[in-house]
Amino acid sequence: MNGASREALAAARERLDALTDSTSVDAGSLADELAAVTALLHREVSLRRVLTDPAQAGEAKAELAQRLLGAQISGQTADLVAGMVRSRWSQSRDLVDALEELANTADLTAAQKRGRLDNVEDELFRFGRIVASNTELRAALTNRSATTAAKSELLRGLLGGRAERTTERLVTRLVTAPRGRSLESGLESLSKLAADRRDRMVAVVTSAVPLSDTQKQRLGAALAKVYGRPMHLNLDVDPEVLGGIRVQVGDEVINGSIADRLEDAGRRLAS
């Protein structure tokens, strides 16, 4: 992408990050809905052109998107899509490419919240190597005469129970809806998205009361020093923490709350 589309995508990424940073948002469901909108606009070329027509006012295009999609997807997803069509796009296809990237990013964010992003990145790489070395498998996955159901079933047999659920979801979407890309380039794009996401470390911070701006800055700086990279803080308030904070980065938990200390003390006394 270039020009207006690059700027529009950057703004959409920021809105997605703000949305998925909320602990109340199901990133996996968001990914499904964004993927559904991607498929719709890929299929309905005339609608895609209307929603990216530079001659139309951005607000009018946003209202049209809300009217068409509002009953089919959650309000959060509809607002995200409406924000995207308000932006200017250099080509109508760029909007669909951006929606697909956001769907994949939402799935990767879900894996990151579970502390499984490193596994997903590794599995995408290894699956790409397997495909590159197995011509029969590649032919089966790229066979245009094969049905979506048949390809999905093949991937379930290959990945189901053996790979992360996010990996299976990403690969299945790529194989069943390649949108003109080669399997290799699609897997390479997914691997890059995963790597980019991994560089954005997220700490889930639970405290009894909201942290002040100064406290957030100090905590972020301390965690960045420990982990060696910038740290984004997802903040949650839980009165049951009693005091102090609880920090989770991936599957690593740093317990600093009074409740945790009392529980630890109780366990030591009982033993």
Secondary structure by P-SEA (a helix, b strand, c coil): ccaaaaaaaaaaaaaaaaaaccccccaaaaaaaaaaaaaaaaacaaaaaaaacccccaaaaaaaaaaaccccccaaaaaaaaaaaacccccaaaaaaaaaaaaaaaaaaaaaaaccaaaaaaaaaaaaaaaaacaaaaaaaacccccaaaaaaaaaaaccccccaaaaaaaaaaaaccccccaaaaaaaaaaaaaaaaacccccccccccccaaaaaaaaaaaaaaaccbbbbbbbbbccccccbbbbcccbbbbccaaaaaaaaaaaaac
